[in-house]
Structure formats: C-alpha cells, structure tokens
Amino acid sequence: MTENDITEIIIGCAIKVHKNLGPGLLESAYQECLFYELKKTGLKIEKEKPLPLIYEEVKLDCSYRIDLLVEDKVIVELKSVDELNNVHLAQVLTYLKLSDNKIGLLINFNVTQLIKGLKRVINKYKKD
C-alpha cells in the first residue's frame, strides 16, 4: 500500500470523526476516536510512538512522541487549536526527518470543515 493510499484512508477516517464529534474537544479525544476508526480499517496503527533523537553520539530515547504512525509510513500529528501555524508544520517536518518517513498529515480538528484544518507534509530529505 502506498503512502497516498494510506493518507486517503486516514483523511476519510478523520472526516468521519469530525462529522460525528465536531470542533471544540481536546486533542486527546480526537486521537482516541481516530485511532479507533483507523484500527477498524485493518491498518497497522501505533499511538504515541516514541521517537528517539540521535545527535552524533547523543541519544535521547523518548524525546518525542508521534501521535499516530500508520503502516510505519505515515505520521499523523493531531491538533485542536484556533489555527495551525508554522511551529505545527515544523513539528511534523522534524518528526518526518527524525523517523526518515516521507509523508505526514497535520490535522486540526478545531475547524468547522476538516478540509480547512488539514495539511499534507512531505519530507524532501528522506533517505532512499
């Protein structure tokens, strides 16, 4: 399954969650519900996946946590904020670089239409 196939499924599940719950809840509520919806699809999902930071000879084992990692390919970072900003985008890019994944989704559930809170992020520096 390609990253595009996976992101399509993730977005569909996120839309379903948003339609049922609407905006205004905590990020953790959306995370649990999206995790549940994605599990129903049969995809491999990891929640709060530890992401180590390695800098030369320094290794911090649990410096970051990925909200959702789908099929070991797509990072999903969830927010419930007034609006997404550059720091949120930078966070996803950092996670992509540290994990050497190509595609990430930044999803803000605190919007009237989910499409307005959705960003697809590409790691241009992925090692092949």
C-alpha positions as CSV (number, residue, x, y, z in Angstrom):
1,M,0.0,0.0,0.0
2,T,1.4,3.4,-1.0
3,E,1.6,6.5,1.2
4,N,-1.1,8.1,-1.0
5,D,-3.5,5.1,-0.4
6,I,-2.8,5.3,3.4
7,T,-3.3,9.1,3.6
8,E,-6.6,8.7,1.7
9,I,-7.9,6.2,4.3
10,I,-6.6,8.4,7.2
11,I,-8.4,11.5,5.8
12,G,-11.6,9.6,5.3
13,C,-11.5,8.4,8.9
14,A,-10.6,11.8,10.2
15,I,-13.6,13.3,8.3
16,K,-15.9,10.7,9.8
17,V,-14.6,11.5,13.3
18,H,-15.0,15.3,12.7
19,K,-18.5,14.9,11.3
20,N,-19.6,12.9,14.4
21,L,-17.8,15.0,17.1
22,G,-17.5,18.5,15.6
23,P,-14.9,21.0,16.7
24,G,-14.2,22.1,20.3
25,L,-12.9,19.0,22.0
26,L,-9.5,18.2,23.4
27,E,-6.8,16.7,21.1
28,S,-6.8,13.5,23.1
29,A,-10.5,12.8,22.4
30,Y,-9.9,13.1,18.6
31,Q,-6.8,11.0,18.9
32,E,-8.6,8.1,20.6
33,C,-11.5,8.3,18.1
34,L,-9.3,8.5,15.1
35,F,-7.2,5.6,16.4
36,Y,-10.4,3.6,16.8
37,E,-11.6,4.3,13.3
38,L,-8.2,3.5,11.8
39,K,-8.0,0.2,13.7
40,K,-11.3,-0.8,12.1
41,T,-9.7,-0.5,8.6
42,G,-7.1,-3.2,9.5
43,L,-4.1,-0.9,9.1
44,K,-1.2,-1.1,11.5
45,I,-1.5,1.9,13.8
46,E,0.8,2.9,16.6
47,K,-0.3,5.6,19.1
48,E,2.1,7.9,21.0
49,K,5.0,6.2,19.3
50,P,8.3,7.2,20.9
51,L,10.7,8.9,18.5
52,P,14.3,9.0,19.6
53,L,16.5,11.9,18.9
54,I,20.0,11.0,17.9
55,Y,22.7,13.7,17.6
56,E,26.1,12.4,16.8
57,E,26.9,10.3,19.9
58,V,23.9,11.6,22.0
59,K,20.7,9.5,22.0
60,L,17.6,10.7,23.8
61,D,15.3,7.7,23.7
62,C,12.0,9.3,24.4
63,S,12.4,12.9,23.4
64,Y,9.3,13.0,21.2
65,R,6.1,11.1,20.6
66,I,4.3,10.7,17.3
67,D,0.5,11.0,17.8
68,L,-0.2,8.2,15.3
69,L,2.1,6.2,13.0
70,V,0.2,4.4,10.3
71,E,1.7,1.4,8.5
72,D,5.2,2.5,9.6
73,K,4.9,5.1,6.7
74,V,2.6,8.0,7.5
75,I,2.9,10.3,10.6
76,V,-0.3,11.8,11.8
77,E,0.0,14.9,14.1
78,L,-3.3,16.0,15.6
79,K,-4.2,19.4,16.9
80,S,-7.2,21.1,18.4
81,V,-6.2,24.8,18.1
82,D,-7.7,28.0,16.8
83,E,-5.4,27.8,13.8
84,L,-2.4,25.9,12.6
85,N,0.9,27.9,12.4
86,N,4.4,27.4,11.3
87,V,5.5,25.8,14.5
88,H,3.0,23.0,14.0
89,L,4.3,22.5,10.5
90,A,7.9,22.5,11.7
91,Q,7.0,19.8,14.3
92,V,5.7,17.5,11.6
93,L,8.7,18.1,9.4
94,T,11.0,17.4,12.3
95,Y,9.2,14.1,13.1
96,L,9.5,13.1,9.4
97,K,13.2,13.8,9.3
98,L,13.9,12.0,12.6
99,S,11.9,9.0,11.6
100,D,13.0,9.0,7.9
101,N,9.4,8.9,6.7
102,K,8.2,10.7,3.6
103,I,4.6,11.8,4.3
104,G,2.9,13.4,7.3
105,L,-0.6,14.7,7.9
106,L,-1.2,17.6,10.2
107,I,-4.8,17.6,11.2
108,N,-6.5,20.4,13.2
109,F,-10.0,19.2,14.4
110,N,-10.9,22.7,15.8
111,V,-12.4,23.9,12.5
112,T,-15.9,24.0,11.0
113,Q,-14.8,21.9,8.0
114,L,-12.0,19.4,8.4
115,I,-10.5,20.2,5.0
116,K,-9.6,23.7,6.4
117,G,-7.6,22.1,9.1
118,L,-5.7,19.6,7.0
119,K,-2.1,19.8,5.7
120,R,-0.1,17.1,3.9
121,V,3.6,17.4,4.7
122,I,6.3,15.9,2.5
123,N,9.8,15.2,3.7
124,K,12.1,16.3,0.8
125,Y,15.1,14.9,2.7
126,K,14.0,11.3,3.0
127,K,16.9,8.9,2.6
128,D,16.2,6.3,-0.1
